[in-house]
Amino acid sequence: MSNPASPPRGPLAQLSVTAPAFVQRFSSTPRGARLARRLAAHQLDRWGFPHGGALSDAAVLIVAELAANAVTHGRVTGRDFELRLERAAGAVLRIEVTDTRGEQRPPGPGELPRADPEQVGGRGLLLVEALADRWCVLDRVPPGKTVRAELDVPARLTRDR
């Protein structure tokens, strides 16, 4: 029997310890949205995108906005929302937030109305549009929707990963 603390040998030694994706479900509450933001920041740091870096800050803000929207506009009593972070092929960081309320579909890229300067809210997706390199709204079966945002990872941050 091998020692669990010893590093793997043979074919297992070449497997990556860092998963290319992080997926977690959260309660559709403000507390769940805060936890999603905090765990996203932690996961990005584990992937080598440190707290306070431009990519991490942009990604965490996108997660915060999409999670807040899932809790505010996509909430169905008793149903969670899901956060997925993925280091996709081609040096892309993909952020997806899925909720179960398909009939509450936000406008897509290029369809967002201008924010009313007198209103307190209503700027979340404008921030996503400003920060993300690409974003879209996808239908989900069973009912629901996924809002996906992608950030291109600069080449200097993809070396040795």
WONORMO-V51306 format. One record per residue. N is the residue number from 1. RES is the residue in three letters. OMEGA is omega in degrees with one decimal (none if undefined). Layout:
n res omega
N RES OMEGA
N RES OMEGA
//
This chain:
n res omega
1 MET -178.8
2 SER 177.8
3 ASN -177.6
4 PRO -179.4
5 ALA -178.7
6 SER -179.8
7 PRO -179.9
8 PRO 177.8
9 ARG 178.0
10 GLY -175.9
11 PRO -179.8
12 LEU -178.7
13 ALA -177.4
14 GLN 178.2
15 LEU 178.4
16 SER 177.5
17 VAL -178.5
18 THR 179.2
19 ALA 179.2
20 PRO -179.2
21 ALA 174.8
22 PHE -179.7
23 VAL -179.5
24 GLN 174.8
25 ARG -178.8
26 PHE 175.6
27 SER -179.2
28 SER -179.2
29 THR 174.5
30 PRO 177.8
31 ARG 176.8
32 GLY 179.1
33 ALA 177.6
34 ARG 179.7
35 LEU 177.8
36 ALA 179.6
37 ARG -177.6
38 ARG 179.2
39 LEU 175.9
40 ALA 178.9
41 ALA 179.3
42 HIS -179.7
43 GLN 179.2
44 LEU 177.6
45 ASP 177.7
46 ARG 179.3
47 TRP 178.3
48 GLY 175.3
49 PHE -167.3
50 PRO 173.5
51 HIS 178.3
52 GLY 176.5
53 GLY -175.8
54 ALA -178.1
55 LEU 179.6
56 SER -179.7
57 ASP 179.6
58 ALA -178.9
59 ALA -179.2
60 VAL 177.3
61 LEU 176.7
62 ILE 177.6
63 VAL -179.0
64 ALA -178.6
65 GLU -178.5
66 LEU 177.4
67 ALA 177.9
68 ALA 177.6
69 ASN 178.9
70 ALA -179.5
71 VAL -175.7
72 THR -172.6
73 HIS -175.5
74 GLY -174.8
75 ARG 170.2
76 VAL -176.9
77 THR 178.7
78 GLY -179.4
79 ARG 179.2
80 ASP 167.2
81 PHE -176.2
82 GLU 173.6
83 LEU 174.8
84 ARG 171.7
85 LEU -177.8
86 GLU 171.2
87 ARG -174.0
88 ALA 178.4
89 ALA 177.5
90 GLY 176.7
91 ALA 179.8
92 VAL 171.3
93 LEU -177.6
94 ARG 178.4
95 ILE 178.1
96 GLU 172.3
97 VAL -176.1
98 THR 172.3
99 ASP -173.5
100 THR -178.6
101 ARG -176.1
102 GLY -177.7
103 GLU 177.4
104 GLN -176.1
105 ARG 178.7
106 PRO 173.2
107 PRO -179.4
108 GLY 179.0
109 PRO 179.4
110 GLY -178.9
111 GLU -174.0
112 LEU 176.0
113 PRO 176.0
114 ARG -179.7
115 ALA 175.6
116 ASP -177.5
117 PRO 179.6
118 GLU -178.6
119 GLN 179.7
120 VAL -176.8
121 GLY 174.5
122 GLY -178.1
123 ARG -175.0
124 GLY -179.0
125 LEU 173.3
126 LEU 175.7
127 LEU 178.0
128 VAL -179.8
129 GLU -179.7
130 ALA -174.3
131 LEU -175.0
132 ALA 173.7
133 ASP 176.2
134 ARG 172.4
135 TRP -179.9
136 CYS 175.7
137 VAL -177.5
138 LEU 173.5
139 ASP -179.1
140 ARG 174.8
141 VAL 4.8
142 PRO -171.9
143 PRO 177.7
144 GLY 179.8
145 LYS 175.3
146 THR 171.4
147 VAL -177.2
148 ARG 173.8
149 ALA 179.3
150 GLU 175.4
151 LEU 173.8
152 ASP -179.0
153 VAL 178.9
154 PRO -176.2
155 ALA -178.3
156 ARG 179.0
157 LEU -178.8
158 THR 179.2
159 ARG 176.7
160 ASP 176.8
161 ARG none
//
